[in-house]
Amino acid sequence: MVGAGPSGCYTAYQLARDGFDVVVLEKNGTSNQPPVCTGVLGVEAFERFDLPRDSILSHVKDLHFIGPSGQRILFCPQEVQAHVVDRTMFNEGLKRLARQHGVALREETACTGISIADSHVEIKLSHNGGSGGSGGSGGSLRARALVLACGSSPDLTRAAGLGVIGPYVEGAQAEVQMKDFSATEIYVGRNVAPSSFGWAVRLNDGRARVGVVTKTRAPHFLEKLLVSDFLRERIRSKGRILRKIIPCGRLERSYTDRTLVVGEAAGQVKTTTHGGIYYGLIGACAAAETLKRALRLNDFGARILQEYEQKWRSQLEPELQRGLLLRKFFERLSDGQIDKLFSLASKDGIMELVQKKARFDWHGELIASLMEHTLLRRFRIGL
């Protein structure tokens, strides 16, 4: 296993729980900076998977969507929709779960190369951060099968013969001290985050995570958001801006002989919000189920491992495709057209439809229903 993030650790945990020997390689150590992630996970994820509840900092219930001119759409469901986690605690909790079931976790050990043979996979190692750090060669490791759960690592998927994922977007986020803040806020508009959105998510003790996703120059747009009329008067102090590259495409194929690609590395990322944890965990379960069968059969050929792709795509592909349609539609809109959409949202039962169809982690049904609503269909035709 390459990568000790949520997808990698959860795949490893499920395999080790059933008695298989698992080694996880992680290029970073515990002391490295936390992941650049909003850390919002739907309630469904905690109900479905064995996740560390002690990492929960706050909850997401009400959502305020704020348009370019300041118009607001309020989504106020009866139940909590999601939890906001401390990502370092969350990741460490999943590492602990894996270790408790016998997984050998080797931190500060990077995979720098892959060679797939008929009888095994050979993984080249480098210690202390790998080829980009100060460490040197660390020999190699042989395994019957390999899982790449290594985030955005095109060199490794290319080495496995699976090509590279693309395109990408940029995320930028900062932690701030903020007053007069109770509900999660979502900001849209070309001056905020062209073709995408920004956010402010409450943590605890007056803290919040503020971020944006854009195609390019995400830190620039985050700086603008932090001093905008939406936030300037409420922010008391801010931390360092952190940046991350996020895939918004998928590998054409996420398996080959003796190798599976899981999580963000495969493109198991929401095409609406770019969140990757929950869909990556779904991928982890599909990978573990497939590998258990392969291990029992002692057959790691592509014919067996293709079942993994069938499993995860049957669950996620419809959602990913509908999310892409929504994103392409949204990318065409000017700020004036977005404001017009905000005005339409209060009319003819649109918000009632949202209240009925909205699910935090599954957006496909709501997207399809909105696109077929009479008012919004006329709006689309008029573009």
C-alpha positions as CSV (number, residue, x, y, z in Angstrom):
1,M,0.0,0.0,0.0
2,V,1.4,3.4,-1.0
3,G,-0.2,6.3,1.0
4,A,-1.4,6.4,4.6
5,G,-4.3,8.8,4.0
6,P,-7.9,7.8,4.6
7,S,-8.2,5.7,1.5
8,G,-5.0,3.9,2.0
9,C,-5.4,3.2,5.7
10,Y,-9.0,2.1,5.3
11,T,-8.1,-0.4,2.5
12,A,-5.2,-1.7,4.7
13,Y,-7.4,-2.0,7.8
14,Q,-10.0,-4.1,6.0
15,L,-7.4,-6.5,4.5
16,A,-5.5,-6.9,7.8
17,R,-8.8,-7.4,9.7
18,D,-9.3,-10.6,7.6
19,G,-5.8,-11.9,8.3
20,F,-3.8,-10.7,5.3
21,D,-0.3,-9.2,5.7
22,V,-0.3,-5.5,4.8
23,V,2.5,-2.9,4.7
24,V,1.7,0.8,4.2
25,L,4.3,3.2,2.9
26,E,3.9,6.9,3.7
27,K,6.4,9.5,2.5
28,N,5.5,11.9,5.3
29,G,5.8,11.6,9.0
30,T,3.4,12.5,11.8
31,S,5.0,15.9,12.4
32,N,4.4,17.1,8.8
33,Q,1.9,19.9,8.2
34,P,-1.8,18.8,8.2
35,P,-3.5,18.1,4.9
36,V,-5.0,21.1,3.0
37,C,-8.6,20.0,3.4
38,T,-11.8,21.6,4.7
39,G,-12.3,18.4,6.7
40,V,-16.1,18.3,6.1
41,L,-17.6,14.7,6.1
42,G,-21.2,13.9,5.7
43,V,-23.0,12.2,8.6
44,E,-23.5,9.2,6.3
45,A,-19.7,8.6,6.3
46,F,-19.6,8.2,10.0
47,E,-22.6,5.9,10.0
48,R,-21.2,3.7,7.2
49,F,-17.5,3.5,8.2
50,D,-15.4,3.0,11.3
51,L,-14.2,6.5,11.5
52,P,-12.5,8.4,14.5
53,R,-15.3,10.4,16.1
54,D,-12.8,12.0,18.5
55,S,-11.6,14.1,15.6
56,I,-14.9,15.9,15.2
57,L,-14.6,19.7,15.9
58,S,-18.0,21.0,14.9
59,H,-21.0,20.3,12.8
60,V,-22.6,21.6,9.6
61,K,-26.3,22.1,9.5
62,D,-27.5,25.4,8.0
63,L,-25.9,26.5,4.7
64,H,-25.9,30.1,3.5
65,F,-25.2,30.5,-0.2
66,I,-24.1,34.0,-1.1
67,G,-24.2,35.4,-4.6
68,P,-22.0,38.0,-6.3
69,S,-24.2,41.0,-5.2
70,G,-24.7,39.6,-1.7
71,Q,-28.1,37.9,-2.2
72,R,-28.5,34.9,0.1
73,I,-30.1,31.5,-0.3
74,L,-30.6,29.8,3.0
75,F,-30.7,26.0,3.3
76,C,-31.8,25.1,6.8
77,P,-32.6,21.3,7.1
78,Q,-33.8,19.8,10.3
79,E,-30.8,17.6,10.9
80,V,-27.1,18.0,11.0
81,Q,-25.7,17.4,7.5
82,A,-22.0,16.8,8.2
83,H,-19.1,16.9,10.7
84,V,-16.0,19.0,10.5
85,V,-12.9,17.1,11.6
86,D,-9.4,17.9,12.7
87,R,-7.6,16.2,9.7
88,T,-4.5,15.4,11.6
89,M,-6.5,13.7,14.4
90,F,-8.7,12.0,11.7
91,N,-5.7,10.6,9.8
92,E,-3.9,9.5,13.0
93,G,-7.1,7.8,14.1
94,L,-7.3,5.8,10.9
95,K,-3.5,4.9,11.2
96,R,-4.2,3.7,14.7
97,L,-7.1,1.6,13.5
98,A,-4.9,0.0,10.8
99,R,-2.1,-0.7,13.3
100,Q,-4.4,-2.3,15.8
101,H,-5.4,-4.8,13.2
102,G,-1.8,-5.7,12.3
103,V,-0.9,-3.3,9.5
104,A,2.8,-2.4,9.4
105,L,3.0,1.3,8.8
106,R,6.4,2.7,7.5
107,E,6.4,6.5,7.7
108,E,8.9,8.7,6.0
109,T,9.3,6.0,3.4
110,A,8.5,7.0,-0.2
111,C,7.8,4.8,-3.2
112,T,10.0,6.1,-6.0
113,G,9.4,3.4,-8.6
114,I,7.2,0.4,-9.5
115,S,8.0,-2.7,-11.5
116,I,5.2,-5.2,-12.1
117,A,6.4,-8.8,-12.8
118,D,4.5,-12.0,-13.4
119,S,4.9,-13.2,-9.8
120,H,5.1,-10.0,-7.8
121,V,5.3,-6.2,-7.7
122,E,8.7,-4.6,-6.8
123,I,8.5,-1.2,-5.1
124,K,11.6,1.0,-5.0
125,L,12.0,2.8,-1.7
126,S,13.5,6.1,-0.5
127,H,13.6,7.2,3.1
128,N,13.1,10.6,4.8
129,G,10.8,12.1,2.2
130,G,11.9,10.4,-1.0
131,S,13.7,11.8,-4.0
132,G,12.6,15.4,-3.2
133,G,14.0,15.3,0.3
134,S,17.3,14.7,2.0
135,G,17.1,10.9,2.2
136,G,18.7,8.4,-0.1
137,S,17.9,5.0,-1.5
138,G,16.1,2.6,0.8
139,G,16.2,-0.6,-1.3
140,S,13.0,-2.2,-2.4
141,L,10.0,-4.2,-1.3
142,R,8.2,-7.1,-3.0
143,A,4.5,-7.7,-2.7
144,R,1.9,-9.9,-4.3
145,A,-0.3,-6.9,-4.9
146,L,0.0,-3.1,-4.7
147,V,-2.6,-0.4,-3.9
148,L,-1.7,3.2,-4.9
149,A,-3.6,5.5,-2.5
150,C,-1.1,8.3,-2.9
151,G,-3.1,11.3,-3.9
152,S,-2.0,13.3,-6.8
153,S,1.1,11.3,-7.9
154,P,1.2,11.1,-11.7
155,D,4.7,9.5,-11.7
156,L,3.4,6.4,-9.9
157,T,0.3,5.9,-11.9
158,R,2.4,6.4,-15.1
159,A,4.9,3.9,-13.8
160,A,2.1,1.4,-13.3
161,G,1.1,1.8,-17.0
162,L,-2.1,3.6,-16.1
163,G,-1.3,7.0,-17.4
164,V,-2.0,10.3,-15.6
165,I,-5.2,11.9,-14.3
166,G,-6.4,15.3,-15.4
167,P,-7.4,18.1,-15.5
168,Y,-6.7,19.6,-12.1
169,V,-8.0,22.5,-10.0
170,E,-6.3,24.4,-7.2
171,G,-7.6,24.7,-3.7
172,A,-6.3,27.3,-1.2
173,Q,-7.3,27.6,2.5
174,A,-6.5,29.5,5.6
175,E,-7.5,29.1,9.2
176,V,-8.9,32.3,10.7
177,Q,-10.2,33.8,13.9
178,M,-13.7,35.0,13.1
179,K,-16.6,36.7,14.9
180,D,-20.4,36.8,14.1
181,F,-20.3,33.4,12.4
182,S,-22.8,30.6,13.0
183,A,-23.6,28.9,9.7
184,T,-21.4,27.6,6.9
185,E,-21.2,30.1,4.1
186,I,-20.7,29.4,0.4
187,Y,-19.6,32.2,-1.9
188,V,-20.0,32.2,-5.7
189,G,-19.1,34.6,-8.4
190,R,-16.3,35.3,-10.8
191,N,-14.6,37.8,-8.5
192,V,-14.7,35.2,-5.7
193,A,-13.8,31.9,-7.4
194,P,-14.2,31.8,-11.1
195,S,-16.2,28.8,-12.2
196,S,-16.3,27.4,-8.7
197,F,-16.9,28.6,-5.1
198,G,-15.4,29.7,-1.8
199,W,-16.4,28.8,1.7
200,A,-16.2,29.6,5.4
201,V,-16.7,26.6,7.8
202,R,-16.9,27.1,11.5
203,L,-14.6,25.1,13.8
204,N,-14.6,25.9,17.5
205,D,-13.3,28.6,19.8
206,G,-14.0,31.3,17.2
207,R,-12.0,29.6,14.5
208,A,-13.0,28.9,10.9
209,R,-11.6,27.5,7.7
210,V,-11.9,29.8,4.8
211,G,-11.0,28.7,1.3
212,V,-11.6,28.7,-2.4
213,V,-11.3,26.3,-5.4
214,T,-10.4,27.7,-8.8
215,K,-8.8,26.5,-12.0
216,T,-5.7,28.7,-11.4
217,R,-4.4,31.3,-8.9
218,A,-6.4,30.0,-5.9
219,P,-4.2,31.8,-3.3
220,H,-4.8,35.1,-5.1
221,F,-8.5,34.6,-5.0
222,L,-8.5,33.6,-1.4
223,E,-6.6,36.8,-0.5
224,K,-9.3,38.7,-2.2
225,L,-12.1,36.8,-0.4
226,L,-10.5,37.4,3.0
227,V,-10.6,41.2,2.5
228,S,-14.0,41.2,0.7
229,D,-17.2,42.8,2.1
230,F,-18.3,39.3,3.0
231,L,-15.6,38.7,5.5
232,R,-13.3,41.7,6.1
233,E,-15.1,43.1,9.2
234,R,-15.5,39.7,10.8
235,I,-11.9,38.3,10.6
236,R,-9.7,39.1,13.6
237,S,-6.6,37.2,12.5
238,K,-5.6,34.8,9.8
239,G,-3.1,32.0,9.5
240,R,-0.9,31.0,6.6
241,I,-2.5,30.3,3.2
242,L,-2.0,26.7,2.1
243,R,-2.4,25.4,-1.4
244,K,-3.3,22.0,-2.9
245,I,-3.7,20.6,-6.4
246,I,-7.0,18.5,-6.8
247,P,-7.8,16.2,-9.7
248,C,-11.1,16.8,-11.3
249,G,-10.9,14.0,-13.8
250,R,-10.5,10.3,-13.5
251,L,-8.0,7.7,-14.6
252,E,-9.3,5.9,-17.7
253,R,-8.5,2.7,-15.9
254,S,-7.8,2.3,-12.2
255,Y,-6.4,-1.3,-12.3
256,T,-3.8,-3.4,-14.0
257,D,-2.0,-6.7,-13.2
258,R,-1.3,-6.8,-9.4
259,T,-2.1,-3.1,-9.0
260,L,-5.2,-1.0,-8.0
261,V,-5.4,2.8,-7.7
262,V,-7.7,4.1,-4.9
263,G,-9.0,7.5,-3.8
264,E,-7.9,10.8,-5.2
265,A,-5.2,9.1,-7.2
266,A,-8.0,7.4,-9.2
267,G,-10.2,10.4,-9.4
268,Q,-12.7,9.3,-6.7
269,V,-13.4,13.0,-5.9
270,K,-16.8,14.8,-6.0
271,T,-17.1,16.7,-9.2
272,T,-19.4,19.2,-7.5
273,T,-17.4,20.2,-4.3
274,H,-14.0,18.4,-5.0
275,G,-14.3,16.6,-1.7
276,G,-12.4,13.3,-1.8
277,I,-12.6,11.6,1.6
278,Y,-16.0,9.9,1.4
279,Y,-15.8,8.7,-2.2
280,G,-12.2,7.5,-1.5
281,L,-13.5,5.4,1.4
282,I,-16.1,3.9,-1.0
283,G,-13.2,3.1,-3.3
284,A,-11.2,1.6,-0.4
285,C,-14.1,-0.8,0.3
286,A,-14.3,-1.9,-3.3
287,A,-10.5,-2.4,-3.5
288,A,-10.4,-4.4,-0.3
289,E,-13.3,-6.7,-1.4
290,T,-11.6,-7.3,-4.8
291,L,-8.2,-7.9,-3.3
292,K,-9.6,-10.4,-0.7
293,R,-10.9,-12.5,-3.6
294,A,-7.7,-12.2,-5.5
295,L,-5.6,-13.2,-2.5
296,R,-7.8,-16.3,-1.8
297,L,-7.6,-17.3,-5.5
298,N,-3.9,-16.3,-5.7
299,D,-4.8,-14.7,-9.0
300,F,-3.9,-11.0,-9.4
301,G,-4.4,-10.6,-13.1
302,A,-6.3,-7.8,-14.6
303,R,-9.3,-10.1,-15.3
304,I,-9.9,-10.5,-11.6
305,L,-8.9,-6.9,-10.5
306,Q,-11.2,-5.3,-13.1
307,E,-14.0,-6.2,-10.6
308,Y,-12.7,-3.3,-8.5
309,E,-13.4,-0.8,-11.2
310,Q,-16.8,-2.2,-11.8
311,K,-17.6,-1.9,-8.1
312,W,-16.6,1.7,-7.5
313,R,-17.8,3.0,-10.9
314,S,-21.3,1.5,-10.4
315,Q,-21.6,3.5,-7.2
316,L,-19.9,6.7,-8.1
317,E,-19.9,7.2,-11.9
318,P,-23.5,8.5,-12.2
319,E,-22.8,11.1,-9.5
320,L,-19.5,12.1,-11.1
321,Q,-21.1,12.6,-14.5
322,R,-24.0,14.6,-13.2
323,G,-21.6,16.8,-11.2
324,L,-19.6,17.5,-14.3
325,L,-22.7,18.6,-16.2
326,L,-23.6,21.0,-13.4
327,R,-20.0,22.4,-13.4
328,K,-20.0,22.9,-17.1
329,F,-23.3,24.7,-16.9
330,F,-22.0,26.9,-14.0
331,E,-18.8,27.8,-15.8
332,R,-20.8,29.5,-18.5
333,L,-22.5,31.9,-16.1
334,S,-21.7,35.6,-15.7
335,D,-22.1,37.2,-12.2
336,G,-25.4,38.8,-13.5
337,Q,-26.7,35.4,-14.5
338,I,-25.7,33.9,-11.2
339,D,-27.6,36.7,-9.4
340,K,-30.6,35.9,-11.6
341,L,-30.4,32.3,-10.5
342,F,-30.4,33.4,-6.9
343,S,-33.6,35.4,-7.6
344,L,-35.2,32.4,-9.3
345,A,-34.4,30.2,-6.3
346,S,-37.1,31.8,-4.2
347,K,-39.8,31.2,-6.8
348,D,-42.1,28.4,-7.8
349,G,-41.1,25.8,-5.2
350,I,-37.4,25.6,-6.1
351,M,-36.3,25.6,-2.5
352,E,-39.0,23.1,-1.5
353,L,-37.5,20.9,-4.2
354,V,-34.0,21.4,-2.7
355,Q,-35.2,20.6,0.8
356,K,-36.8,17.4,-0.5
357,K,-34.0,16.1,-2.8
358,A,-30.8,17.4,-1.2
359,R,-28.4,14.8,0.2
360,F,-25.0,16.0,1.5
361,D,-22.9,13.4,-0.3
362,W,-25.1,12.5,-3.2
363,H,-26.0,15.4,-5.5
364,G,-27.1,13.6,-8.7
365,E,-30.8,13.3,-8.0
366,L,-31.0,17.0,-7.0
367,I,-29.1,18.1,-10.0
368,A,-31.3,16.1,-12.4
369,S,-34.5,17.5,-10.7
370,L,-33.3,21.1,-10.8
371,M,-32.2,20.9,-14.5
372,E,-35.7,19.7,-15.4
373,H,-37.5,22.3,-13.3
374,T,-39.6,24.6,-15.6
375,L,-38.1,27.9,-14.5
376,L,-34.5,26.6,-14.6
377,R,-35.0,24.9,-17.9
378,R,-36.1,28.2,-19.4
379,F,-33.1,29.8,-17.9
380,R,-30.8,27.3,-19.5
381,I,-32.4,27.7,-22.9
382,G,-32.0,31.4,-22.6
383,L,-28.2,31.3,-22.1
